[in-house]
């Protein structure tokens, strides 16, 4: 399976309208695409303007065909009335030769990578429901040890993560050539995920994965060994939490 994340900056005052637009227009359009099996909109718990369109595809070829077909660009253009304006501006001449300043429309950031370890992807639509909590850890990975990290995640970390009360699923997505990995976990609530952090369990599991992460991250850890007992985040490892706003699978759409 192949996960795709499209990060969108939405005007806070347009957030509710955008959620309805996604549920009634974007989600159905995505699920009509060949190979798209699940589409969900998730909203940052830290920012009222940060949303992610989170989709699951049968194969990377299906996702690339959609992106290259022009239908992705068309949906992005339909999002423009809701999107935040960029801080960057461009200068251009009008037909009467006067200068005008126009905001530059930022392209959404896209991350698309295969699922390499974790829970069964086929169960994802059952795990993600409205108002569940999605926790995304983004880490820079040593490319020479990407396969070892995948085995560690699948064989050792996933069983322990799933044993934590409130955890529904855990997935590792990434590509060796990108030196990047995302651990995506799904929770009953933000409180359950926070408890996972507060008990020290997250710090323990992160320390076990640290030898496979970037050399820079490992170096920062050696500067202060006491941090190994705590959650140590940096530019090389970051965690964000999102609430599921709406989400459906192909089967659910057809049933509707």
N, C-alpha and C positions, 0 to 999 in steps of 0.2 A: 504494500500500500504506500501511498504518497501523500504527505501532508503539505498544505499550502496555506501560508498566512499572509494576508494583505493588510498592512497597518494603515489606518485612515485617521486624519486629523479632522474632526467635525466641530463646527461652531457649537458651543454649549447651548445656545438658545435654540438650535435646530436639532438637538439630540433626539428628542422624542419623535419628531417628524421623520428623522433618518431611520430610527428603529422600525417605524411602520413601513417606510419605503423598502427597507431591506427585507422585512417579512413578506411583503406583498409583491415586490418586484425582483429584487436581487436574488433572494433565496430560490424562488421558483425558476428563475432563469438559469442559475447555476445547476440546479438539479435536473434541468432538461438537457444538460450537456452530457455527451457520451462519456462514461467513465467516472462522473462525479457521483459519489454515493452518499455524501453527507455535507451539509452546509450549515454553519452556525455563525451568529454574530456575538462577539464577546466584548465587554466594555471594561476598561481599566478601573480598578478600585482606587487609583491614585489621581486620575485626571478625568474630568468630565468630557474632555474632547478627544480622548484616545480610544479608538475602536479597532477591532481586528475581525476581518472576515476569515473564518477558519474553515477550510474545506478538506475533505478526504477523497482521494482519487484512486481508481483501480490500478493505475500505472502512471509513471512520469510522462509517458508518451501522450496519454489522454490530457494531462494537465498542460503540456506544452502545446498541443494542438489547439486547445481552447485559448491559450494566451496569444498564440501566433495568428489566430483566425481573424482577429479584429473585434470579436465579440467581447473580449475582456476590455479593450480600449473603449468600446461603446458604453459598457456599464460604468466605467470610470467617469466618462464624460457626463453621464446622467447623475453621478454623485456630486458634481461640481457645485450646485446650489447649496449643498449642505457643508461643503468642505471649508476649513479655515483657510484664510488667505495667508500666503507666504510673507515672511519678512523681507523677501527679496523683491525688488522692483525692476522693471525694464523701461527704457525710454524709447519712444518711437514717434515718427512724424505722422500727423493726421493728414487727410487729403488737402487741407488748406495750409499745409506746411507749418503748423504750429506743433510744439512739443507736448506730448502727454506722457504721464507716468502710469503704468499699469502693473498690478501685482502679478508676480510670476506664479502660475499654478504648479504646485509641487506634485510630482508623481508619487503615488503611494509606494511605501517600501514593501517589497515582496520577499518572503523567504519560502522556499519550496524544496523539501528534502524527503527522502524515503524513510519509512519506519524501519529501524534496524534491530530493535529489541523491545521487549515489554509485553503488555497485555495483548490479547487478541483484538486486532483492529476491527474485525467484523462485529464486535460487541459495542463499539464506540457509540453508535446512536442510542443504545440503551443506557449508557453511562452518562451521557451529556443531556441534561434536561434544563428547562428554564430555571434560572437562579442557582444552578450549581456553580461551583467555583473552579476555575482553571488556573493552575499555577505553572508558569513557564520559566525554567532556568536555562539561560543561554550561556554557554561556556566555550572558550577557545580550547581546542583539543590538539594534543601532539599527534600529527597525522600518522606517524610511524606506529602509534599505539591505539589507533582508532578501533581496530578489530578487538584488541584486548579489552578496551573500555566497553565495547558492545557486549562481550561475553560476561564481564563483571556485572554490568547492569542487568542483563537477562538472568544470570544464574544466582546472583547474590543480593543485589540491591532491590530488584522488583519484589521478591517475596517479602522483604522486610518493610518496604514502603506500603505494600498492600495489607500488611498486618496492622498498620496504624488505623485506629478507629476513624471512620469517615472517609477513608481513601477508596475511590471507586476504580481507578485505573491508572496505569503509569506507562509511558511510551518514551523511547529514545529515538530521536530522528537526527539524521546528519549524513554528511558525505565526507569521506576521507580527504578528497581533494580540496574541500573548503576549510578544513581545519576548524570545523565548528560543529557543535552538538547542542540539541535542545532536549531537555527532559521536560515532558509535558505530563503533569499529573492532574487528575480530576477528583474533586472533593465534594462532599455533601454541602459544605459551607466554608466560608472564610475562617470561621472560628476553629474548625477541625484542622485546617492547614496551619493556622497560627499555633495551635497546640503541638503539632508536629515539630515546628521550629522551637517552641519554648521549652520542650522537654529535652532538647539537645540531640534528638534523633537525626534531624537533618544535618547538623554539624558533623555528627559521627559518620554518616554515609558520604557526605561531601569529602571528608578527610580520606576515606577509602578510595575515592575516585581521583583524588588530587594527583597521584603519580602519573596519571594518564592525561592530565590537563597541560596547558601551555607551560613552557619553561619559565616564563615571566611570573605566572601564578605561583609555581613551586618556589621560585626565588623569593617572592614576597612572603610566603609562608615561613621560609627559613629565617627571615629577618626577625620574626617575632613568634617563636615556637608556642607561646601561650595561646595564640589565636587558633591553634589546631583544636583546642577544646571548645571553641565557639564557632558561630557562623561567620566565616570570613569571606566577604564579597569584595570585588574590585572591578576594574574595567574588563577583566578577563572572565569574571563570573558575575552574572546579575540575575535577579529574580523579580518577576512581576506577577501580579495577581489580577484576574479578570472574572467578572460575573457573566454568566451566559444570559444573553438577552432573548435570543430566539434561536432555534435550531431544529432541523428536520433531516430525515434520510429520504432516499428515493422511495422506499416502501411506505413510509408515513405519508408522503405526498400523494402517492397513488391511492392510499386508503382514504385520504380526505376527499 
